[in-house]
């Protein structure tokens, strides 16, 4: 194997790894384009909001679902993303925490039967 072939193999492996990583990031409800630019708290809140709506949307109240949807819509627009306060992200995380408690309570009740 010559040097050029090794470099091509490395480049192919790198491209494949990047594609896999991008797919995973998207599957978690995050945006690949802004992943490295956003604050970690906002990324966590975005993931929580996405998972709550995707997996447990039926357990959310109308107000909670509205807050999560509005948060995700604001994150999708670059102009409004900059204006999001950390307090809004913490509100999303608190909704996720309370939803997690409801899911666990429901699971515990089904196990007791």
C-alpha positions in Angstrom: 0.0 0.0 0.0 1.5 3.3 -1.0 1.1 6.6 0.8 -1.6 7.9 -1.5 -3.8 4.9 -1.0 -3.5 5.1 2.8 -4.5 8.8 2.6 -7.6 7.9 0.6 -8.5 5.2 3.1 -8.2 7.7 5.9 -10.3 10.3 4.1 -13.0 7.7 3.4 -13.1 6.6 7.0 -13.2 10.2 8.1 -16.1 11.0 5.8 -18.0 7.9 6.9 -17.5 8.8 10.6 -18.7 12.3 9.9 -21.9 11.1 8.2 -22.6 8.7 11.1 -22.1 11.5 13.6 -24.3 13.9 11.7 -27.1 11.2 11.6 -26.8 10.6 15.3 -27.0 14.4 16.1 -30.0 14.8 13.9 -31.7 11.7 15.5 -31.3 13.4 18.8 -33.2 16.4 17.6 -30.2 18.7 17.3 -29.1 20.8 14.3 -25.7 19.8 12.9 -25.0 23.3 11.5 -25.2 25.0 14.8 -24.1 22.2 17.1 -20.6 23.6 17.7 -21.8 27.2 18.0 -24.6 26.9 20.6 -24.3 27.0 24.3 -24.4 23.6 26.0 -27.5 24.4 28.1 -29.4 25.3 24.9 -28.4 22.1 23.3 -29.5 20.1 26.3 -32.8 21.9 26.4 -33.3 21.4 22.7 -32.7 17.7 23.1 -35.1 17.5 26.0 -37.8 19.4 24.2 -37.4 17.2 21.1 -37.6 13.9 23.1 -40.5 15.1 25.2 -42.6 15.9 22.2 -41.5 12.9 20.2 -41.8 10.2 22.8 -44.3 11.5 25.4 -46.4 14.1 23.7 -49.6 12.6 24.9 -48.6 13.2 28.6 -47.9 16.9 28.1 -50.5 19.5 29.0 -51.4 22.0 26.2 -49.3 24.7 27.9 -46.3 22.5 28.3 -46.4 21.4 24.6 -46.8 25.0 23.5 -43.8 26.1 25.5 -41.7 23.3 24.1 -42.8 23.9 20.5 -42.1 27.7 20.8 -38.7 27.0 22.2 -37.8 24.7 19.3 -39.2 27.2 16.8 -37.1 30.0 18.3 -34.0 27.8 18.2 -34.5 27.0 14.5 -34.3 30.7 13.6 -30.8 32.3 13.8 -32.2 35.8 14.7 -34.3 34.5 17.6 -31.7 32.0 18.8 -29.5 34.7 20.0 -32.3 36.2 22.2 -33.1 33.1 24.1 -32.3 33.4 27.8 -31.0 30.6 29.9 -34.1 30.9 32.1 -36.2 29.8 29.1 -33.9 26.8 28.7 -34.2 25.9 32.3 -38.0 26.1 32.0 -37.8 23.5 29.2 -35.6 21.3 31.4 -38.0 21.6 34.3 -40.9 20.5 32.0 -38.8 17.6 30.9 -38.0 16.7 34.6 -41.7 16.8 35.6 -42.6 14.7 32.5 -40.0 12.2 33.4 -41.5 11.9 36.9 -45.0 11.3 35.4 -43.6 8.7 33.0 -41.9 6.9 35.9 -45.0 7.1 38.1 -47.1 5.6 35.2 -44.5 2.8 34.7 -44.5 2.1 38.5 -48.3 1.8 38.5 -48.2 -0.6 35.6 -45.6 -2.8 37.3 -47.6 -3.0 40.5 -50.6 -4.5 38.7 
